[in-house]
Amino acid sequence: MKIQEIRRALSGKMWFIHEPKFNELLAFAELACEGGAAFERFRAHAVEQLAAQAARARTVASGGFGAVAVVPLYGMLAHRGSFWSMYFGGATVESLTDQLRQAVNDPLVSAIVLDVDSPGGDVEGIDELASEIYQARKQKPVTAVSNSLCASAAYYLASQASEILVSPSSLTGSIGVYCAHEDDSKYLDNLGIKITLVKYGENKAEGNPYEPLTDPARDHMQQMVDTFGQMFDKAVARGRGMKAEDVHSKFGQGRVFDAKKAVQLGMADKVGTFDDALLKHGVTRTPGARGASAICEHVFIGELISAGVDASGNYVQVFAAEKKTKRVDGEDLEKSAFAYRPTDELDDWHLPIEFSDEEKTKSHIRDAIARWSSTDMPDKDEKEKARGRIKAAAKKHGIELADGDLQGAAKKKKADGTDDDEYADVDDPDPDSDGDGDCACACGQCKAGNCEICSCENCACDGCACDAATKAREKKARNAIERRRLEMEAV
């Protein structure tokens, strides 16, 4: 099979792909058709890369707030397995969808990183997967990294993440769709070959390569290209929080851009590497061993609590999150046990309210309530969150609050010794009309049903994006990891 035959076979197919990279793949396709030693070496390398990518797809890394799932979008994107994935690797929409769903549904995973190095590919299935990514980011943070090509269908998917990082040497964009028609009529005529199409249906086989493209066929192809192109613009607009017409007018209409320009245009949020994306979620990676016995590309810092091969043949490693605790009254308490915790620094964790001993917990909750008006908290927002945490803990442990409890904030002293009312008499951040108490979110938006995270019966921490809800989810993930570790020890 020659390159002309490959192009002819693809005539009329629509693509979300960066054309220069596609032409490169076509050149490799011709090499594949010729076979020989050169191709066998290339194919062996492709198989090796596929194995490494499959392993990395199921690597779950330990993070500061739970675990981080890395989903790789590498190579040409196909709806399902195809000629391209057979010879050149790449990812399929079906496998990416499975990996994404596993990460979303895994209680150990608190964040997802999409590692993108792809020119794009098929039109089919991309919009559906993009919608799944957009829904996933409502449940867990999703960070996409252009590392180092994020083009066409790949950008279609990356644009749906919570944020996009672009590595310094990356290219990002290529928003558009195209379809090629090959007219072989003169070539066949020179060979003395005439092909006659016998068809049923006036438009059947229109756009075939054996005759010039008719105007009606061209119009229909343009209509289809426009439909998918507009779908692309709308999806990017949804993911990036802007208007579709602005996407069409400002994002290059098919061009790719360097990292700084992509950020400047609003196509990405900031310049950053894959390591930066991991670090954002509390993960540090170190170079790992390679080869059959250690197929993962990287080893992540943390205690390995399980390892093996899943049902799909992918190598799986699960790492427990590193513990960070402050010792109070003979107990090692995590950050979640303190009402006031403005930073990750242990010295900044104040008002411990949760202990393993019930009576000690109640005593500390009562003490926090009694000392509330005289407690100096420089961070006003954290003060309000701390009040919500204390109220939730009080309800959880059956401690009733009087009408005046926790209603005022401590007054700061000015230089002349007088009171500064900046933090005084702060209203309840999350008033509860039915008397059930406040949820951990304390943002006034968490009233959508029973919550599995905090003690409030009428909130929605699972779906809320505020800082306190995020911390609550992190605590839930840490608890799940600890349970998993204990189960592994028991086995």
Backbone hydrogen bonds, N-H to C=O, Kabsch-Sander energy under -0.5 kcal/mol:
donor,donor_aa,acceptor,acceptor_aa,energy
6,I,2,K,-1.7
7,R,3,I,-2.5
8,R,4,Q,-2.3
9,A,5,E,-2.0
10,L,6,I,-1.2
11,S,7,R,-0.5
11,S,8,R,-1.0
12,G,180,A,-3.4
13,K,10,L,-2.0
15,W,178,Y,-2.5
16,F,121,G,-2.8
17,I,15,W,-0.6
18,H,119,P,-2.2
19,E,17,I,-0.7
21,K,18,H,-0.6
22,F,18,H,-1.8
23,N,19,E,-2.5
24,E,20,P,-1.5
25,L,21,K,-2.0
26,L,22,F,-2.2
27,A,23,N,-1.8
28,F,24,E,-1.8
29,A,25,L,-2.1
30,E,26,L,-1.8
31,L,27,A,-1.5
32,A,28,F,-2.4
33,C,29,A,-2.0
34,E,30,E,-1.6
35,G,31,L,-1.4
40,E,36,G,-2.0
41,R,37,A,-2.2
42,F,38,A,-1.9
43,R,39,F,-3.1
44,A,40,E,-2.3
45,H,41,R,-2.0
46,A,42,F,-2.2
47,V,43,R,-2.5
48,E,44,A,-2.0
49,Q,45,H,-2.3
50,L,46,A,-2.3
51,A,47,V,-2.0
52,A,48,E,-2.1
53,Q,49,Q,-2.6
54,A,50,L,-2.6
55,A,51,A,-2.0
56,R,52,A,-2.4
57,A,53,Q,-2.1
58,R,54,A,-0.8
58,R,55,A,-0.9
59,T,56,R,-1.4
60,V,58,R,-0.5
60,V,317,Q,-1.6
61,A,59,T,-0.6
61,A,68,V,-2.9
63,G,66,G,-3.1
64,G,281,H,-0.6
65,F,281,H,-0.6
66,G,63,G,-1.1
67,A,108,L,-1.5
68,V,61,A,-3.2
69,A,111,A,-2.3
70,V,59,T,-1.4
71,V,69,A,-0.6
71,V,113,V,-2.9
73,L,115,D,-3.0
74,Y,72,P,-0.7
75,G,117,D,-2.2
77,L,120,G,-2.1
78,A,76,M,-0.6
78,A,91,A,-2.5
86,M,82,S,-2.1
87,Y,83,F,-1.7
88,F,84,W,-3.3
89,G,85,S,-1.0
91,A,76,M,-1.0
93,V,78,A,-2.6
94,E,79,H,-1.5
96,L,92,T,-2.4
97,T,93,V,-2.5
98,D,94,E,-1.9
99,Q,95,S,-2.4
100,L,96,L,-2.6
101,R,97,T,-2.4
102,Q,98,D,-2.2
103,A,99,Q,-2.1
104,V,100,L,-2.5
105,N,101,R,-2.4
106,D,102,Q,-1.2
109,V,106,D,-1.4
110,S,67,A,-3.1
110,S,108,L,-0.5
111,A,67,A,-1.3
112,I,141,P,-2.6
113,V,69,A,-2.9
114,L,143,T,-3.1
115,D,71,V,-1.9
115,D,113,V,-0.7
116,V,114,L,-0.8
116,V,145,V,-2.4
117,D,73,L,-2.9
117,D,115,D,-0.5
118,S,149,L,-3.2
121,G,16,F,-3.8
122,D,77,L,-2.9
123,V,14,M,-0.7
126,I,123,V,-1.3
127,D,123,V,-0.5
129,L,125,G,-1.9
130,A,126,I,-2.6
131,S,127,D,-2.0
132,E,128,E,-1.5
133,I,129,L,-2.2
134,Y,130,A,-2.3
135,Q,131,S,-2.1
136,A,132,E,-2.3
137,R,133,I,-1.9
138,K,135,Q,-1.1
139,Q,136,A,-1.8
140,K,136,A,-2.4
143,T,112,I,-2.8
144,A,163,E,-2.5
145,V,114,L,-2.7
146,S,165,L,-2.8
147,N,116,V,-3.7
147,N,145,V,-0.9
150,C,171,L,-2.5
151,A,118,S,-2.2
152,S,173,G,-2.4
153,A,16,F,-1.2
154,A,151,A,-2.1
156,Y,152,S,-2.7
157,L,153,A,-1.8
158,A,154,A,-2.5
159,S,155,Y,-2.7
160,Q,157,L,-1.6
161,A,158,A,-1.9
162,S,142,V,-1.7
163,E,142,V,-1.4
165,L,144,A,-3.1
166,V,270,K,-1.8
167,S,146,S,-2.2
170,S,167,S,-2.3
171,L,148,S,-2.2
172,T,257,F,-2.2
173,G,150,C,-2.3
174,S,255,R,-3.1
175,I,255,R,-0.5
176,G,174,S,-0.7
178,Y,15,W,-1.8
180,A,13,K,-0.7
183,D,181,H,-0.6
184,D,182,E,-0.8
184,D,209,P,-3.5
188,L,184,D,-2.7
189,D,185,S,-2.0
190,N,186,K,-2.4
191,L,187,Y,-1.1
192,G,189,D,-1.2
193,I,188,L,-3.1
197,L,195,I,-0.5
198,V,196,T,-0.6
199,K,197,L,-0.6
204,K,201,G,-1.3
206,E,203,N,-1.8
208,N,205,A,-1.3
211,E,208,N,-0.9
218,R,214,T,-2.6
219,D,215,D,-2.8
220,H,216,P,-2.2
221,M,217,A,-2.4
222,Q,218,R,-2.6
223,Q,219,D,-2.2
224,M,220,H,-2.1
225,V,221,M,-2.5
226,D,222,Q,-2.8
227,T,223,Q,-2.2
228,F,224,M,-2.1
229,G,225,V,-2.4
230,Q,226,D,-2.7
231,M,227,T,-1.8
232,F,228,F,-2.1
233,D,229,G,-2.3
234,K,230,Q,-2.4
235,A,231,M,-2.1
236,V,232,F,-2.4
237,A,233,D,-2.4
238,R,234,K,-2.3
239,G,235,A,-2.5
240,R,236,V,-2.8
241,G,237,A,-1.0
242,M,237,A,-2.2
247,V,243,K,-1.7
248,H,244,A,-2.3
249,S,245,E,-1.8
250,K,246,D,-2.5
251,F,247,V,-1.8
255,R,252,G,-0.5
257,F,172,T,-2.6
259,A,168,P,-0.5
259,A,170,S,-0.5
262,A,258,D,-2.5
263,V,259,A,-2.0
264,Q,260,K,-2.4
265,L,261,K,-2.5
266,G,262,A,-0.8
266,G,263,V,-0.6
267,M,262,A,-2.1
268,A,262,A,-1.2
269,D,164,I,-2.4
270,K,164,I,-1.3
272,G,166,V,-1.6
277,A,273,T,-1.8
278,L,274,F,-2.0
279,L,275,D,-2.8
280,K,276,D,-1.9
281,H,277,A,-0.8
281,H,278,L,-1.0
282,G,279,L,-2.0
283,V,278,L,-2.2
286,T,299,V,-2.0
288,G,297,E,-1.0
294,A,291,G,-1.1
295,I,292,A,-0.5
299,V,286,T,-1.6
301,I,284,T,-1.7
303,E,320,A,-0.7
304,L,302,G,-0.5
305,I,303,E,-0.5
305,I,318,V,-2.4
306,S,318,V,-1.3
308,G,316,V,-2.0
310,D,314,N,-2.6
313,G,310,D,-1.9
316,V,308,G,-3.9
317,Q,58,R,-0.7
318,V,306,S,-2.3
319,F,60,V,-0.7
320,A,303,E,-3.5
326,K,333,L,-2.8
328,V,326,K,-0.5
328,V,331,E,-2.9
331,E,328,V,-1.9
333,L,326,K,-2.8
333,L,331,E,-0.8
335,K,324,K,-0.5
337,A,334,E,-2.0
338,F,335,K,-1.7
339,A,351,L,-2.8
340,Y,350,H,-2.1
341,R,339,A,-0.6
348,D,345,E,-1.9
349,W,346,L,-1.7
350,H,340,Y,-2.9
350,H,348,D,-0.7
353,I,337,A,-3.0
354,E,337,A,-1.2
358,E,356,S,-0.5
361,T,357,D,-2.2
362,K,358,E,-2.5
363,S,359,E,-2.2
364,H,360,K,-2.2
365,I,361,T,-2.3
366,R,362,K,-2.5
367,D,363,S,-2.1
368,A,364,H,-2.4
369,I,365,I,-2.2
370,A,366,R,-2.5
371,R,367,D,-2.2
372,W,369,I,-1.0
374,S,371,R,-0.7
375,T,371,R,-0.7
375,T,372,W,-1.2
377,M,375,T,-0.7
380,K,378,P,-0.9
383,K,379,D,-2.0
384,E,380,K,-1.8
385,K,381,D,-2.0
386,A,382,E,-2.8
387,R,383,K,-1.9
388,G,384,E,-1.7
389,R,385,K,-2.1
390,I,386,A,-2.5
391,K,387,R,-2.5
392,A,388,G,-2.2
393,A,389,R,-2.4
394,A,390,I,-2.7
395,K,391,K,-2.2
396,K,392,A,-2.3
397,H,393,A,-1.9
398,G,395,K,-1.4
399,I,394,A,-3.2
400,E,398,G,-0.6
405,D,402,A,-1.3
407,Q,404,G,-1.2
412,K,420,D,-1.1
414,K,418,T,-3.2
417,G,414,K,-1.7
420,D,412,K,-3.1
421,D,419,D,-0.6
423,Y,420,D,-0.6
424,A,421,D,-1.0
433,S,431,P,-0.6
435,G,432,D,-1.2
447,K,445,Q,-1.1
451,C,456,C,-0.9
459,C,449,G,-1.7
463,G,460,A,-1.2
464,C,460,A,-0.9
464,C,461,C,-0.5
470,T,466,C,-2.2
471,K,467,D,-2.4
472,A,468,A,-2.1
473,R,469,A,-2.3
474,E,470,T,-2.1
475,K,471,K,-2.2
476,K,472,A,-2.0
477,A,473,R,-2.4
478,R,474,E,-2.5
479,N,475,K,-2.5
480,A,476,K,-1.9
481,I,477,A,-2.2
482,E,478,R,-2.4
483,R,479,N,-2.3
484,R,480,A,-2.3
485,R,481,I,-2.5
486,L,482,E,-2.3
487,E,483,R,-2.2
488,M,484,R,-2.2
489,E,485,R,-2.2
490,A,486,L,-2.1
491,V,487,E,-1.8
